[in-house]
Amino acid sequence: MPKKIRELKAILLKAGFVYRPAKGSHTFWTHPLIPDEPVTIAGKDGDDAPRYLEKQVNRVLKQLEEIEEE
């Protein structure tokens, strides 16, 4: 079952990402430790997240975890 957009936003917020609104339903998420890997989330909070977006969030969180371990 796919995650909801609101779940991905909560995960990113908890991991220390900051966001700024963008055009329409888009939000732009960045983290101070990995500013070159932004995540753009589009859609309403109640929508199912597309699979590619879940993969992107997981990849960025794994990268952040590796940086924090160093």
N, C-alpha and C positions, 0 to 999 in steps of 0.2 A: 504494500500500500504506500503510495507516494506521500511524502511529507507535505504539509501546508506551507505556504509562503511565510506565514507568521512564525512557524517553527524555525525555519531557516534564519529569519531575522533575529529571533531570540537566541539562537545558538551563536550567531556572529557577535551579537551584543555582549553575551556572556564571555566570549573569548577576547574581548577588548577592542573589537572593531568599532569605528565611529562611522556615522553615515551622514550624508547630506542629501536632501531631496534633489531630484532631477526632474526632467520634463515628464508630465503625466503621472503614471503610476510607478515610475522608475525611482529606485534609490541606489546610491553609489556608496559602497562600503569599502573602507580602507583601514589598514592597521599600521601603526607607527613603525613596527619592526619590518614589515614587508610592504612598503608603499608602492612598489612596482607590480604588485599583484592585486589590483582592485577587483571587487565583485559587484556587478550590476544586477540588481534584482528588479524584475518587472512583474506587475500583477497585483491584484488585490490580496489582502491577508488571508482570505478564506479560500483562495484558489489552490489547486494542487500544483506543487512545484514540478517543473519539467525535470526529467531524469538528468539532463546535462547540467542543470543548475545544482542539483544535489551532488553530483560528482565534482563540480568545481568547488563547492563549499568544502567538501571532504578533503580535496587536494590542498586547498589553502590552509585548512586547519592542521593537516599533517605537516605541511611546510613550516607553519608557525611553531608547532610542537618541536620539530627538529632544531629550529633556531633557538628556542628557549632552553633546550637541553645542553647547548654548547656553553 
